[in-house]
Amino acid sequence: MTYTIRLNVNGKEHTVEVPSRRLLIDCLRYDLGLTGTKEGCSVGVCGACTVLMDGKPISSCLALALFADGKEIVTVEGLAREDRLDRVQQAFIDYGGFQCGICTPGMVVTAKALLDENPDPSVDEIKEWMMGNLCRCTGYYKVIESIQGAARRKRQAGDSDEGL
Amino acid sequence: MKSFTNVNPKDPQEAAALLKKAIEKGQTASLAGGGSDLLGMIKDDLVGPDVVVNLKGLSALREIESHSQGVRIGGLVTLEELSQHPLIRSQYTVLAEAAGTVATPQIRNVGTVAGNICQRPWCWYFRQGFPCFKHGGDRCYSVVGQNQLHAIFGGGPSFIVHPSDTAPALMALEARFRIVGPHGERVVPASEFFILPREDVSRENVLEPDEVLVEIELPPAVQNGRSTYVKIMDREAWTHAVLSVAMALEINDGVCRKARVVLGAVAPIPWRLPNVERILVGQRITADLAGDAGRAAVSRAQPLAKNGYKIPLTEALVRRTLLSLAG
């Protein structure tokens, strides 16, 4: 069976024909060409495939596209504005928050959701929030420093913040 | 992964009717709330439903509602919502804590409380598709196999442990489950919802294939009540319990008036310990009494070859949780 679903991805409306068994990650990557989201474990364990659904981090390998019908999705491609990186992306570069990079798109969108909810997270709050994002290079300290760095810059920007 | 027909009922009655209709046509049907456990099982070819009854449109089941007789929690409330809800955190702490320990934030944002209660076992033989009792086979592979994580209470013929974190908490809170079927609805206390393999080895609870767990009813919070959920894992985060305890006490003037002690991950169902509760009621909770309670907790344990470590672990967990909760 195929179904017609509507997705708002990174602010853009899409109408997609999907088979019942189409995973959300495959819909994003193959139907919409948004290959920034990576598939790691395929069983919801590693968090590499994290996207935001209605603002909340979810594992897109453990969701059917059908189940995202009518939802707002944000992938890593939706963070930058034109050629300007989101603050979280820039901090991951500046603080060396990645090694091989396969977990990074999931790390970045999960961290983005954290800072949207809590602009000044403690190290423990960062660890708690990020527990579903595994880094097989085990670069966790740099990830924490990146998120703290992004949080600090966001607070320093204060009211003049342009949201990036 | 097999293709299926997706249907979107508008209410629980229609969901039950759709399940019944599919079954009558000889089709296999599955319910999906968040769909995480179901999709994992479909991907691993452990189930292959012809019809998925998708509950996403049942917005009435996404509410947590307080009223004079207690609290109603819709079955589709996510584990994350449950763990963050102010009233649940303050008055029904054991449930908020249990929901907050499930899996990852990514899964808690999708996974529902009804789905957590009804999730299938995580026995490695079952999840690897071994033809065990739970798959309609004729044996439990854990008996002479790798049984480190299996049951020390209530086992036989299958020795799975019930994997839910919220189920022991709900049993400790004396919750009741509202179930809708094609011919009406029924309310089942949490203590009667789960069934042992010796009663029916094919399933973990009383739900018929055409029934839907729609709502959880919590009794009014008790004054002087306190509760907690403690989960032991083989790493610090993001896994199933090796062992857990849900404990709810009512303490007036230093004396325990009521106690509910329920273990998780030690039996095929959440395992209540009435003998421990009897030791506590009417007493001040001292280190000696907590020691007695810990020993009583394991007095009837029957370990398999490789899970004997759960006995001292259970004893210590009950003793320590009791002291920290009463202290």
Interface residues (C-beta under 8 A of the other chain):
Chain A: M1 Y3 P19 S20 R21 S42 V43 G44 V45 G47 T50 M53 K56 P57 I58 S59 L62 A63 L64 L66 F67 D69 T110 W129 M131 G132
Chain B: M1 K2 S3 F4 T5 N6 A32 G35 S36 L39 G40 I42 K43 V52 N54 K56 E80 A103 T104 P105 Q106 I107 N109 V110 A237 W238
